[in-house]
């Protein structure tokens, strides 16, 4: 088969489409013929040499895919050859085939085509696990999403609105903010021109955000704590703004607030399977009912993964960028 390989860390040109050995479905796994994958920031970090796959995972980038099952491994039940699926991966999505633990499979939602489904697993599992399973966003609460026009952001807006929450977003252009508003965002903050702490305080009458979904990490830590409501919850899922920062514990104590920091890729199989099961139970009906949809900016051939990475690094997209297998 062919896959995107990384001979050595570097820029987008380090991604090379080449021939590699076929994967094998092991115990508890199925083999999926990939139709499409999607690009995530974690893939860029892997390409740069900062985020290696966990032990035993595929060395190729790609944390989600859609396709058809071609082989059932030992110990797998409930799935059949030919089933159309999408999957959460620890790696290997930028390839023509990938071995997937059965607990990380999801059926393609009714009403969605197979390629579009590749845009779902990573973002839905990230948002549901952090915003709902950890931070416990409730109806009528306010969620602040940094990077509202990203793949994570566009999904977080829709899920939060579906449960009756109020949504604030940050983004860097009017075009991106306008799109967030179309998805249902109530409070629009241009981070290049406005202070999100002041804007959240103004929009909530001084109450603050009950939950913040943050992809920036160190750069926003202090200001995120300032923007939290009493009993607020800050969920950190990224490090685009650095890894080290000082924390004002007095401010955190004063708000009786909580901070969580999670990633999906290296979690034990059982934890990922539990998240996938919760997504299938709670989110799939919303997608099939037409209340939530994946936002796809563009599709590119998988062999042009370098171009797709450049699009993300330039922030020249809204939603997800898909890579389509030959």
C-alpha positions in Angstrom: 0.0 0.0 0.0 0.9 3.7 0.0 1.1 6.0 2.9 2.5 9.4 3.9 5.9 8.9 5.5 8.2 11.3 7.4 11.9 10.4 6.8 13.0 13.2 9.2 11.3 16.1 11.0 10.8 19.3 8.9 8.4 21.4 7.0 5.5 20.3 4.8 7.9 19.0 2.3 8.9 16.3 4.8 5.6 14.5 4.0 6.3 11.9 1.3 3.7 9.6 -0.4 5.4 6.3 -0.8 5.0 2.5 -0.8 5.1 0.8 2.6 4.2 -2.6 4.0 0.5 -3.4 4.5 -0.8 -3.3 8.1 -2.2 -6.5 9.7 -5.4 -6.7 11.8 -4.3 -7.9 15.2 -6.3 -9.2 18.2 -9.4 -7.0 18.6 -8.7 -5.0 15.5 -10.2 -4.6 12.0 -8.5 -3.6 8.8 -10.0 -0.5 7.1 -9.5 0.5 3.5 -9.2 4.3 3.9 -11.4 6.5 1.7 -10.4 9.8 3.5 -8.5 11.1 6.5 -8.5 14.6 8.0 -5.7 16.9 9.1 -5.2 17.9 12.7 -2.7 20.1 14.5 -1.3 17.0 16.2 -0.2 15.8 12.7 1.8 19.0 12.2 3.5 18.5 15.5 4.4 14.9 14.6 5.8 16.1 11.3 7.9 18.6 13.2 9.3 16.0 15.5 7.4 17.1 18.6 4.6 14.5 19.0 5.6 10.9 18.3 3.0 8.2 18.1 2.5 6.1 21.2 4.2 2.7 21.4 2.7 0.2 19.1 0.8 2.8 17.0 1.3 3.3 13.2 4.3 5.6 12.5 2.3 7.4 9.8 0.3 10.6 10.7 -3.4 10.7 10.7 -5.7 10.6 13.8 -9.0 9.8 12.1 -10.3 8.3 8.9 -13.3 6.9 7.1 -13.5 3.8 4.9 -14.7 0.2 4.5 -13.8 -2.8 6.6 -11.9 -5.3 4.6 -10.8 -7.8 7.3 -11.9 -8.7 10.8 -9.2 -9.6 13.3 -9.4 -12.2 16.0 -11.8 -11.5 18.9 -13.9 -8.9 17.0 -17.7 -9.0 17.0 -20.4 -6.7 15.9 -18.7 -5.6 12.7 -18.6 -7.2 9.2 -16.4 -6.9 6.1 -17.9 -4.2 3.9 -19.2 -2.0 6.7 -18.7 1.7 6.1 -17.1 3.2 9.2 -15.2 6.1 10.5 -12.5 5.7 13.2 -10.5 7.4 15.9 -6.8 6.5 15.5 -3.5 6.7 17.3 -1.9 7.1 13.9 -2.0 5.8 10.4 -4.8 7.7 8.8 -2.7 9.1 6.0 -2.6 5.8 4.2 -4.5 3.5 2.0 -5.1 1.0 4.8 -5.1 1.1 8.6 -5.6 -1.4 11.4 -8.1 0.0 14.0 -9.1 -1.3 17.5 -12.8 -2.3 17.2 -13.7 -0.1 20.1 -12.6 3.0 18.2 -15.0 2.4 15.2 -18.1 4.3 14.5 -20.7 3.7 11.8 -21.0 6.4 9.2 -24.0 8.5 10.3 -27.1 8.2 8.2 -27.3 11.1 5.8 -23.6 11.7 5.6 -21.3 10.5 2.8 -18.3 8.4 3.5 -15.7 11.1 2.8 -17.4 13.6 5.1 -17.4 11.2 7.9 -13.6 11.4 8.1 -14.0 14.9 9.5 -15.8 13.6 12.6 -14.0 11.2 15.0 -11.2 13.3 16.4 -13.1 16.5 16.8 -16.3 15.0 18.1 -14.4 12.7 20.6 -12.2 15.7 21.7 -15.2 18.1 22.2 -17.5 15.6 23.9 -14.9 14.2 26.3 -13.6 17.6 27.4 -16.6 19.9 27.3 -19.2 17.4 28.5 -17.6 14.3 30.1 -14.9 16.4 32.0 -16.2 20.0 32.2 -19.9 19.0 32.4 -21.3 21.9 30.4 -24.9 22.4 31.2 -27.9 24.1 29.5 -27.9 27.9 30.0 -24.2 28.0 30.9 -21.7 29.9 28.8 -18.9 28.2 26.8 -15.9 30.1 25.5 -14.2 28.4 22.6 -10.8 29.6 21.4 -10.3 29.1 17.7 -14.0 29.0 17.0 -13.6 28.5 13.2 -11.3 25.5 13.6 -12.4 21.9 13.2 -12.7 21.6 17.0 -14.3 25.0 17.3 -17.0 24.5 14.7 -18.0 21.2 16.3 -17.9 22.7 19.9 -20.3 25.5 18.8 -22.8 23.1 17.4 -22.7 20.7 20.3 -23.0 23.4 22.9 -25.9 25.0 21.2 -27.6 21.6 20.8 -27.7 21.2 24.6 -28.9 24.8 25.2 -25.7 26.5 26.2 -24.6 30.1 25.2 -21.4 30.1 23.1 -18.6 32.7 22.9 -15.8 32.3 20.3 -12.5 33.9 19.5 -11.2 34.1 15.9 -8.9 36.3 13.9 -11.0 37.6 11.0 -14.5 38.9 10.4 -15.1 36.1 7.9 -14.3 33.4 10.5 -16.5 35.1 13.1 -19.4 35.4 10.7 -19.2 31.7 10.0 -19.2 31.0 13.7 -22.3 33.1 14.0 -24.0 31.1 11.2 -23.3 27.9 13.3 -25.0 29.6 16.3 -22.2 31.4 18.3 -23.7 34.2 20.4 -20.6 36.2 21.4 -18.0 37.0 18.7 -14.6 38.2 19.7 -11.8 39.1 17.3 -8.7 38.3 19.3 -6.5 40.5 17.1 -8.6 43.6 18.0 -10.4 42.8 21.3 -9.5 41.6 24.8 -11.4 38.4 25.3 -11.4 38.8 29.0 -13.1 42.2 28.8 -15.5 41.0 26.1 -16.6 38.0 28.1 -17.1 40.1 31.2 -19.2 42.6 29.3 -21.3 40.0 27.5 -22.1 38.0 30.6 -22.7 41.0 32.9 -19.5 40.3 34.8 -20.3 36.6 35.5 -17.6 35.1 33.2 -17.5 31.9 31.2 -18.6 28.7 32.9 -16.5 26.5 30.6 -13.5 27.5 28.4 -12.2 25.1 25.7 -8.6 26.2 25.1 -6.1 25.3 22.4 -3.4 27.8 23.3 -2.0 26.6 26.6 0.6 28.8 28.3 -0.1 32.0 26.5 -3.7 32.2 27.6 -3.6 30.5 31.0 -3.7 33.6 33.2 -6.3 35.4 31.1 -8.4 32.2 30.9 -8.6 32.1 34.7 -9.6 35.7 34.7 -12.4 35.0 32.2 -13.8 32.1 34.2 -17.0 32.3 36.2 -17.2 31.2 39.8 -17.1 27.4 39.7 -15.8 27.7 36.2 -14.0 24.9 34.4 -11.0 25.4 32.0 -10.3 22.5 29.6 -6.9 22.7 28.0 -6.5 20.6 24.8 -3.6 22.3 23.0 -0.2 24.1 23.3 -0.2 26.4 20.4 0.8 29.2 22.8 3.5 27.4 24.6 3.9 24.9 27.5 5.0 26.9 30.5 3.2 29.7 32.4 2.7 30.9 35.9 -0.7 30.2 37.6 -2.3 32.6 40.0 -3.6 30.0 42.5 -5.3 32.7 44.6 -7.4 33.7 41.6 -8.2 30.0 41.0 -9.2 29.5 44.6 -11.2 32.7 44.7 -13.3 31.4 41.8 -13.5 27.8 43.1 -12.5 26.9 39.6 -11.0 23.8 38.0 -8.4 23.2 35.3 -8.2 20.0 33.3 -5.7 19.1 30.5 -6.2 16.1 28.3 -5.2 14.5 25.0 -6.7 11.5 23.2 -3.9 9.9 21.3 -2.0 8.1 24.1 -5.0 7.1 26.2 -5.5 3.4 27.0 -7.7 1.6 24.6 -10.5 1.2 27.2 -10.7 4.9 27.8 -10.9 5.7 24.1 -13.5 3.0 23.6 -15.6 4.6 26.4 -15.4 8.0 24.7 -16.3 6.6 21.3 -19.3 4.7 22.9 -20.5 8.0 24.5 -20.2 9.8 21.2 -22.2 7.2 19.4 -24.9 7.4 22.1 -25.2 11.1 22.5 -23.8 12.8 19.3 -24.6 10.4 16.5 -28.4 11.0 16.9 -27.8 14.7 16.6 -25.9 14.3 13.4 -28.4 11.9 11.9 -31.2 14.3 12.9 -29.5 17.1 11.0 -28.8 19.2 14.1 -25.0 18.9 13.7 -22.8 18.6 10.7 -19.1 18.4 9.9 -17.6 21.6 8.5 -15.2 20.7 5.6 -13.2 23.5 4.1 -11.6 21.6 1.3 -10.6 18.2 0.0 -7.1 17.4 -1.3 -5.5 14.2 -2.6 -3.7 12.3 0.2 -0.4 12.6 -1.8 -0.7 16.4 -1.3 -0.6 16.2 2.5 2.1 18.8 2.6 -0.2 21.4 0.9 -2.9 20.5 3.5 -0.5 21.1 6.3 0.5 24.4 4.9 -3.2 25.5 4.8 -3.5 24.7 8.5 -0.3 26.4 9.4 -1.4 29.5 7.5 -4.8 29.4 9.3 -6.3 29.6 5.8 -9.2 27.4 6.5 -12.6 27.1 8.3 -13.4 23.7 9.8 -11.6 20.6 8.5 -9.2 19.9 5.6 -9.7 16.4 4.2 -7.2 14.1 2.5 -8.8 11.7 0.0 -7.1 8.4 -0.8 -6.6 7.4 -4.4 
